[in-house]
């Protein structure tokens, strides 16, 4: 396995990471076998994959719980990336909402630490922008968590250049996670050059594209 430094951060990540959206199962995907999911994660680690990406919304916490079980006793072998900003009132697609107010971020972080069975997150990412919360409030909260040692690096997902520039005024942004594949290459015209020029790592999601119909 090859490894690269993620942007200008302190993280050395495998060039192939393990995304766990599918492992969460419903409501986005069919029910998953937990034993097989755990075995998949452990096999990936055995093969040198050290970067595992997840989010609370994946299976309404289930993906994080599965990862926590899979890495028990192997926390030092993995770089954990999870997210904040997508929440739910009930476990259904129609009950999801965005929230990046500081109190919500603090609560989400504690919930993720518990589910992942760890005391810190290597890369904590804003999942989606929240137009209802000033970005500076969210960034101050993330910087506080970083100062407390609960978050090593801060990343963003689904941000445009303007939002990345604004966020960078409050903290070093280690990475941008964005949709990118051979058929969807919009980020090549603006986001990729910007990230390259500013030493921000790029994490591609849906690298093989996807065709999903949600009910």
N, C-alpha and C positions, 0 to 999 in steps of 0.2 A: 504494500500500500504506500502511496505517496502522500505527503503532508505539506500543507502550506500555511503560512501565517495569514490569519484572517484580518485583512486590511492592515491598519497600524496598531491592532490590538495585541494583547499578550497571548492570544490563543493560537495554537498550532493544530489545525484540523485536517482530517483525512479528506482527500479530494472527492471521495464518495461519501456522502452522509446518508443516514437512515431517517427518512421522514415517516411519521407515525400517524398521519391523518387517518389512513385506512384501518389501523389497528384499533381505533376507538369504536368502530362499528356504528350502530344507529346514532343519530338520525341520517347521517350522510351515506353510510354504507351498511351492508348486511352484518348480522351478528358474527363476531369473530370467536374462534376458539382460543381461549386465554393461554393454554399450554403451548399451542403452536406459535402464538404471538411472542411469548417469552423465549421460546427456542429460537425464533427468528432473530430477535435482538441479541441473544447470547452468541449465536453463530456469526452475526455481523461483527461483533467485538472480537471474536476469535480470529476473524479474517483481517483484522486491522482497522476496521471502521471505528473511529473514536468519537465521531460527531453524531449526536442523536437530537433530532428536532421534533418538538411537539407543541401542544397548546392546550389549555384547559378545555376549550370548546370541543376538542376532538373526543367525541363520545361522552361529553359532559363530565370530564375528569377521568374517564376510564383509561384513556391512553396513558396519561401520566401515572396512574396507579399500576398499570402493567409494566411500564418502564421501571418504576420503583422496585417492583419485585424482581425484574430481570437483572438489574445491576447491583442487587444486594451483594455486598462483599467485593464489588468491582468498581466502586464509585471512582477510584483513582484512575481507571482505564478509559473513562468517557468524559467528553465535553458535552454538558447538557444545555440545550437551548429550549426555552419555552417562551410564552408570550403573555401579554395582558391586554385588556381592552374589549374583548368580546365576552359578554356575560349572558346569563339566562335566568328567567323567572321560573320556568318549568322546562322539562326536558323535551322540547319540541322546537322545530324550526321557527315557528311563529312567535316563540317566546324569547328569542335571542335579541340582545340589544348591545349597543356600544357604550362604554363608559371608561373614561381615562381620568376621572377626578382622583386626586391623591388618596382619599380614603378607600376608594375602590381598588386602586393599584396595590396599596398596602395589604388589603384583605386577600386579593388574588395571589399575591406573592406568598403569603403564609399558607394559603390553601395548596399552592403548587409545591412548596417545600414539604408539606405533610404527605401529599400523594406520592411525590418522587422519593420520599424518605431520604432527604439530604438537607444539609444546613446552608447550602448556597447554590445559586444558579450561575453557570459560567457565562451564558449569553441571554439576557432578558430583553425581549423585543416587544415593541408596540405592534400589536397585530394589525389594526386598522386605525386610521385617523378618527378622532371623535370631534366633530364640528361644534359640539355643545360645550366642550371644555377647552379653555385656552391652553395651547401647547406648552407654554412656559410653566404652567402649573404642573402638568404631567412630568415634564423634564426635571423640575426641581425634586419631585417625589422620587424619580428614578435615581437621581444623583445622591439623594439621602440614603437610599437603599444600598447604593454602591459604597458610600462612606461607612456604612454599618457592616460591610463585608458580606452582605447577603446576595449581592450581585457583583460579578466580576467585570462584565462588559455590557454595554447598552447597544441595542440594535433597533432597527425599525423595519416594518414590512408594509408594502403597498403605499409607500410615500412617493410623492413626486419631488423634483429637484427643489422647488420652493420650500417644501416642508422639511426636507433634509437640511437645507441651509439654515432654516430657523432653529431646528433642533440642535444643530452643531454649535449654535451660539451658547448652549448651556452645558454640553458635554461632548466628549469624543464619541462619535458614532462609529461603532466597530463594523457594522454591516447593514446592508439593505437586502431584504428578502423580497423577491419579485417574481411574477410569472415570466418564464423565459424558456422557449423551446424553438425548434426549427421552423414551426409554423406561426409562432407568436413572438415577434422580434421587435416590438415597439420600443423596448428600453434601449435598443442600440442607438437610437437617434439622439438621446439626451441623457438618460440616467446612467448608462454604462460609461460614457466618456467622463461624466461628472465624478462618478465613484472612482474611476481610475485616476483622475487628476487629484483627488482628495484622499487617496489611500483608504477608501472604504470598501470592505469586502462585499462581494455579491453572492448571495445564496439563491439559486434558482429553484422555484417550486413548479410543479407540473412540467419537469424537463422532458417528459415523453408525451406531453399534452394530456388532455383528458376529455372525455365526453360523458358528462354526468347529467342525468335528468332527475331533479328533486321533485318529489310529489308534494 
